[in-house]
Amino acid sequence: MDVAIIGGTGYGAVELIRFLHNHPHVHVTKIISHSNSGTDLAEVYPHLVDIIDLEMIALDIGDLAKEVELVFFATPSNVSKHYIPALVDQGVRCIDLSGDFRLRDGEKYQAYYGEEMVSQSYINQAVYGLPELNKEQIKQASILANPGCFPTATTLGLIPVLEKDLVERKSIIIDAKTGTSGAGRGLSLNVHFSEMNENFKAYQLGVHKHIPEIEQVLTARANEDIQVTFTPHIVPMTRGIMSTMYVDLKDSQSTGQLIAMYEDYYKNDPFVRIRKEGIIPSTREVYGSNYCDIGLYADQRTGKLIIVSVIDNLVKGASGQAIQNMNIMCGWDETTGLNQLPIYP
C-alpha cells in the first residue's frame, strides 16, 4: 500500500519513517513538507543517508488523492483539520497524530486549542485510536484521531479500575513527566539546553491540551463525568513518559489482586505489559518501542492505589500507535512492523 506523510521534518514523521521502512505491506511514496519542499529527506536527517532516497514535496491534495491510499498527518495542531476533509471526501483514509479530531466538544476545543473545531460532520466520522479500547471502530475508520502521549499512558493505566468501579472517581490525581522530544523539533526556550539541563519543571497547569482528552476518554468508559487533577512536568531526557496516578480504593484490594485483574483486562493487547508485584516500570524499559508498561501498588495504610504507566512518547505516544492503528484499519495483525525490542541501556 502506498502511503504519504505530511509534516515530514518533525520527530513524529521520522519515527513513522523508521518503523514503516521495514513494514512488509507499506511503501512511503510521498513525504510532504511546506518548509522543506525540494529538499532531500537525508539533508534534514543525515542518519537516513543511503537508506531513504526521497525528496520532500509541497502538498497538492488532488495529486495526492490519486497516488496514495492512506495519509499520516504528523503536523502541529490546527493544521490537519484544513486538509483531511478534502482527502477523505476523495476516498483517502487519514491518520492524524495531532489533536484536531480527538475532542468531540467544540467549546472545549476552542478553549484548549485556541481555534474553532473542524465541521462536526467530520468529527462524527473520526474514531479515537486507542487500540486497546476501540479496536472494532478502528477497523472501519476513515479518519483516525491518534491519541496524545499523556492520554495514552494515563488512560491505559486508569481505565481498568474505573470500569470495574474499584476506585473513587472524584479525586484522581495524575503526576506526569515527559522528555524534551515531546515539545517537537522546533526551537523553544523551554527546552533550550541551558534551561533544561539539570532542571525539572512543571508546566501548563490547568491548561494543558491533554486534560480534556483524558477526561473525555475516562468519562466515556466510566459512564459518568470524570474530572482529573493533571500536572505535567518536563524532565532532562530525550524520550519517555511516566504517568503516576493516585486514586482512592473503594474497598480493600491487595496489589496481587489488582495485578491479576489488569493482566486479565489486557490479555488480548500485545503492547500492554503488566509488571509483577514489587516491580515498577521505568521509561528506559520501553525506550524506542510501542509498549506501555504498567506497575501497581495498593497502599494498605492509606487506602490508595498508585498506578505507574510508562511509554515512549514518540512511539506508543505517537508514531508507533499510528502504525498500530493503520494495521487494524487494513486488517493486518496489529503488531506488524512494530515487533522491535526496546533499546537498552
N, C-alpha and C positions, 0 to 999 in steps of 0.2 A: 504494500500500500504506500502510495506517495503522500508525504505529509510536508507541511511547512511550519516554520517557527517565525512568529512576528515578535520583534523586540530582541534582535539577535545578539546584542552585545552585553546583556546582563548575566548575572550569575545563574538565574533560572534557566536561561537559554543554553548556556554552556553545559549545565548539568543534563538538560534534555539531550543535547548532542552526545554527551559521554555515554549515556545509557542506550540511546537509540542506535549508536554506531554498531553495536553488536546484536541488535534486536533482529530476530530471524524473519519477521514479517513486514518490516517497515524500512522505507528509504526516505531520508530527509533530502528533498529536492530543492527546496527554497528556504533561504534564510533572509528575513526582511528586516532592514534597519534604516529608518529615515536618516539618522545622523551619520551613518557609515555606508550609505549606498555607493556602490562601485569599489568598495574595499574588500580585499580577500579576508575571509574569517581569520586565517592564520596570522595576519598582520595585527589583529586585535588580540588574539590569543595564540602567542607563538608556540605554546605546547602542542598545538594541533598541526604544526608544520609537517608536511609529507604524510599526513593522516587524513585530514579533511581538506579537500580542494573545492571550496565553494566561494563564489563572490556574493557578497550581500547586495540586495537589490531594494529598490523602492517599492512601495505597496501599490499594486493595481488590482482592485477587487475583482474586476471582470476576468482578467487573465488568470488570477489565482484560482478562482472558482472552476475554471476549465481544466486546471492542471493537477489539483490535489484533491484528496477525499476528506482530509482532516487537517485542521489548523490549530496549533498551540499558540496561545497569546501569553507571552512572557513579558508583559508590559506593566508599567505602573498603573495604579488605579485611575479611573476616569478616562481611559483610552479605549479599551476593548468594546465598550458599550456603543461606540460610534461606528464600529465595523462589523461586529458579529451579526447583527440583524441582516445585513445585506448578504453575507456569506451563507447563513442558514437558509435564507429565502431561496438561494440557488442550490440547495441540497448539500452544502458542505458542513460537516459536523465540526464543532468548535469546543476546545477545552481552554477555559480561561483561568490562568494562575493568579489573576488579580481579584479584587473584591467586588467587581462591578455587578456580578449576578448572584452574589451569595445571600444578600439580605432580601426579605420579602416585603418589608415595610419602607415605603418611600420617605416618610418623615425621618425615620432613623438613619436611612442612607444620607439624606440631606444633612442631618445633624453631625454625623461622624465623618462623612466623606466630603462635605462642603459643596456638593453639586446635586443636581436633580438626577434621580434614578432613570434608567432606560425605561421605555414603554412597558407597562405592566404585562402586556401580552407576551413579551419576550421573557420577563421574569417568570411568568407562569410556565413557560417551556423549559426553563433551566432546572437541572437536577443538581442538588448539593452532593458533591462527590466524595463522601466519606464511605469507602467501600464496605467497611465493617458494619455499616448501618443501612445503606441504601443500594445494595447490590442489584436488586431486581429493577429498580427505577433507572439505575445507571445503564443497564443493558439497552434501554430504549432511548437514551438521551441524544438530543441533537445539540443542546447547549449544556455543557458540563461546567458547573462552578466548582473549581478545585478549592478545597478548604484552605484557610490560613494556617500558618505554622503553629502559633499558640493554640488556636482552637483544636487542631488535630491532637496535639499532646494532651490537652486538658480534657476534652470531651471523651476521648478514649479511656482516660483514667476515671472519670466520674460516672459515666452512663450506667455501668452495671449496677452500682449500688443505688442509683436513682430509680432505675426501672424496677428493681426488686424492693423498693421502698424501705431500705435499711437505714437511711440517714435522714436527719432533719434537713429541710430544704430552705430554711431561712437564713442560714449563716454559713454559706460556702465561701471559703477564703482560698484564693489562688495566688501563690507566690511563684512567679515565673522568671527564668533567666534565659537570655539568648546571646549567642555570639554576634560579632560585628557584621558578618555577612548578611544578617537579616535586614540591615539598613540599605542593602543594594551596593552597586559598584560606583555610584555617583559620589562626587566629593561632598563631604559633610563634616562640619566642625565637630559634631557629636561623636564621630568615630575616628577623628584625626589621631594619629599615633600618640602625640604628646598629651592629648586629652584623655585617651582611653587606657594607655599603658599604666599598669599598677593602679587601676581605678576600678570602681564598681558603682553603678548609679541606677537609681530608679528613674523612670521617665513616663510621660503621658498618663499620669494617674487620673483616672476617671474619664479620659477622653480617647483612649486607645481604640482604633477601629475594630479590634477583635472582640471588644466587650459585647456589642450587640449580636455578633455572630455566635459567640459562646452561649449567650443567653437564649438565642433563637433555637439552637440545637438542643440544649438541655430542656427547654420548655416543651418542645415537641415530644421528647422522649419521656418526660415526667408527667405530661398531661396537666400541668398547671404552671402558672407564671413563675419563672425562676430568675432571681437576680443574684449576681455574684459580686464579691469584692476581689478585684483583679489588679495586681501590682506587677508590672513588667520591669525587669532590670536588664541592663546591658553589661556584659562581663568581658574582660580582655582575652577572648579566644575567638577563633575564626568561625567555627561551626558548632552547632548544637543548641538544643533547648532542653531545659529541665523545668518541668512544671510540678511544683509541690503543692498539694491540695489538702486542706484541713476541713473535715466535716464531723458533725456530732452523730454518733451511732444512736439509733432509737433503742436498741436492746443490746445486751452484752453479746459480742461476737469475738471469737478468737481470730488471730491472724491466720491460722491454718484453715479455718472455715471459710474465710473471705478469699484466700488464695484459691481454694478449691472451686469456689463459685466463679471467680474470674477465669480460671482455666476452662471451666465448662462453657462459660459465656463466649469465649473467643476460640473455642476448639476448632472451628472451621475457618479461621482467619490466619493465614500463613505469616503475616507480617506483624502480628502482635504476640509478644513473648512475655509470659508472666513469670517473675522470679520466685524462687523457692523461699521459704520462710527464713528470715535473717539475712537475706541478700537484697540490697538496694542497688538499682542500676545507676550507672554514670554515663555521661554523654559520650565519652570515648568508646564505649561498648557498642554504639550504633553508628559511629562516625563513617560517613560515606555510604551508608546502607539505607534501605527502605523499612527498617524495623522500628517499631515502637515497643520499648521495654517498660514494664510496669512493676513496681515493687510496692508492697503494702505493709503497714504496721498498725495493728489495733492496740491503742494505748489503754490498757485496763484501768489505769489510775485516773485518767481524765475523761474516759469515755469517748475519746476522739479517734477517728480513723485518719491516718496520714497516708496519702497516695503520692507516689513519686513516679512520674512518667517522663521518659526521655526519647527524643527523636533527633535526627539530623535535620535541621531546619530547611536545608536545600534539597533534601531527598524526600523523606516521608512528609516533610512540611511543605513541599513544593513539587519539584520535577518528578521525583520517583512516584509519588502518589498520582500525578497526572498520567504517567505511563501505566500505572496500575489501573486507572480508570479507563484509559484507552483500550487496554487488553480486555476489560469487561465489556466495554461498548462493542468491541469487534468479535466477541465470542471466543477469545483466546484464553488460555489459562492465565489467571491474573498475575502470576509470578514471572511470566515470560519476559526475558531481558533484564530482570531485576534480581536474579539469584547471585548477587555478589556478596561476599563476606564483608563484614565491617573491617575498616582499616585499623590495625592495632600494632604497635602503640601509636 
